[in-house]
């Protein structure tokens, strides 16, 4: 299932033509990718990213 939104599924900002990653057809911008890989479990943003990624995976099926 591909996202019809041309921007980042997490931050909802438009993604430039630069590299992005796709999870279940949903685009994640470089900024969000960097935040995801560097966030620690004690960071308040951790749960936000977990919930948003769960939403992406739940769309798949």
C-alpha positions in Angstrom: 0.0 0.0 0.0 1.7 3.2 -1.1 1.1 6.5 0.5 -0.6 9.1 -1.7 1.0 11.9 0.4 4.2 13.0 -1.3 5.8 14.1 2.0 7.2 12.4 5.1 4.5 10.2 6.8 6.0 11.1 10.2 6.6 14.9 10.1 4.1 15.6 7.3 6.6 18.0 5.6 7.2 17.8 1.8 10.3 15.8 1.0 12.7 17.1 -1.5 14.0 15.0 -4.3 16.8 13.7 -2.1 17.0 10.2 -0.7 14.3 8.9 1.6 13.4 5.6 2.9 10.1 3.8 2.4 8.3 1.6 4.9 5.3 -0.2 3.6 5.2 2.4 0.8 5.2 5.4 3.1 8.0 7.9 2.7 10.2 8.9 5.7 12.5 11.9 5.2 16.2 12.0 6.1 15.6 14.2 9.1 13.0 11.8 10.6 15.2 8.8 9.7 18.1 10.3 11.7 15.9 11.1 14.6 14.5 7.5 14.7 17.9 5.9 14.7 19.3 8.2 17.3 16.4 8.4 19.8 16.8 6.7 23.1 14.0 4.9 25.0 14.1 7.5 27.8 13.4 10.3 25.2 9.8 11.5 25.2 9.9 11.4 21.4 10.5 7.7 21.5 6.9 6.7 22.1 5.7 9.1 19.4 7.9 7.4 16.8 6.9 3.9 18.0 3.2 4.8 17.7 3.6 6.4 14.2 5.6 3.4 13.0 2.9 1.1 14.4 0.3 3.0 12.3 2.4 2.5 9.2 2.7 -1.2 9.8 -1.0 -1.6 10.7 -2.0 -0.1 7.3 -0.3 -3.1 5.6 -2.8 -5.6 6.6 
